[in-house]
């Protein structure tokens, strides 16, 4: 047995008799995993040590393909007071993510290849996780002129979106889907009819009515989900619904899939864990309960859980949206939308989905690794011999207590401060490098 | 109902947080305060040496004057700060503003703010007691208390009364505070307004919702009219003043549906000829000026109780 610690060098180890869950490869059991030269050299049983260190993991650890979060706001360039590529990816690996796709609503907006190139360069210099930029649909994300999608793709963008804003015009959505399909990348849409949203700040329902907050109805989302599915049908393009929250939207996605339309959808942990009742808790009006789409009512939360269980929802993504405490300290209707999510995702998912009996770990790995890779056409999502060693080690039975002040993200805006959850990330390996080890676990002293 | 001798919270953020016994305590205390207002010398030394800051982030004449008068009658030292718009306009966060005020060590902050929940956020960082004098479209607790005081004065009770509340429901903080209060004390409440101005889910608060004014007025002991802002009148909420008055304006003819001896209330300022006919506003049903007078007594009671009651 040898020590297992964070190091800048690549691991040369044989993980012996470890529980591997890899739905794509059909693995769920004890395997040996030889990690060498940044790759998964071999996966099998009774592999010879061949002179490399042999490491056993504590009981209960599970090795899964590196988790991928396809909806992250890294804020660099332009909003480095909220997050940087360095801090955002430090947060990602602490949350078990080996790769993130970052949203284009930076300053400047990622609407030209030069911005994409800057993000790629900064990631190469400072990122602990893989960073896949997502470009804008329209110049300035203002919904008028298409970006040079070919150029963005060539620079490294893996999808396009005007996230934070919807693609308001049906015609622009049509053209974006048609044009992006040439490069085989999806159009991700933040579905929300601007006129129905108005200046709403909370889910339209009894809670917002009681609190005197302006509402955003679920239909503001579903009306655009339905439109986007029609546009995907018309064009044959791939539309991906970002952070779906309303039960009406789920119905539309289900129907679209049944009709064979290329529509995929993601949901965030906060939308299947919390409801608008959270706005009344902790003395009320905690701005860490303000996000877009808003926390909806119980029927919507339950619908999202159903969609995760029955396969209608493809991906869990965090919509990690860091904001500075000064910004979140404003009045409820003036504070920015969004919460950080990278470091709370795995505990919430394991506790509320796996231990709650909604889905098994293999399905969770699909939602957090295999499907995100498939939706954006990324490498990874499975542990294949010869492939890059991007691995996440989970400790599903380890209890963690979320501490906002301890988050690695530069921002601490989470509604889950103080929550005790069963399900932890034990370690994260990116390209064969151990980039995160959970100090609460006994991995250092094997 | 059990009898309360003090309020449980050191803040008055909303009626939602009060129980029926606390509401009763405030109303009983207000009776004594009203008596003070009837004396030739309308001042008692109860809050001598206490500092009350009136922090108004939204223009207000009536509520602010009423609070100032209440504070002065209790001999508190008062100072006012009116700043229109959010603190963010000045580049200052709400909590910075709060800390600045707090540094002057006030005992009570009376706060009016355009954002729902702003006093709740402030209460988490302030040592002073906070009285919500109206937050956004959320609550206006002292208005509901003075309404209850006025109803009790006229009707002798609150429990079992039929109360109709009519007007722009969605934008009204007076509505929400009154719904909490009236349902807690056992009144039966029907709310009425155009479908575009009814917030969803009000039934959950235990009230009936209707768009038919005649139905709402049927047998009502109390009719509360809510103000309809002019800016709602020519857009997507309502087509015109004329149609609003036709459908929802309170006229003497319509008052015939209400119970005998019914009273009509309005939190002010009134739009005569929009939500209420002058013949009603100035007619035998109207207790609108009683509401104004009682506001001072109720606010004195709240200030007194939050400052610690008799023991202080």
Interface residues (C-beta under 8 A of the other chain):
Chain A: X204 X205 X206 X207 X208 X209 X210 X211 X212 X213 X214 X215 X283 X284 X285 X287 X326 X329 X330 X331 X332 X333 X334
Chain B: X16 X86 X88 X93 X94 X95 X113 X115 X116 X117 X118 X120 X121 X123 X124 X135 X136 X137 X138 X139 X170 X173 X176 X199 X200 X201 X202 X204 X205
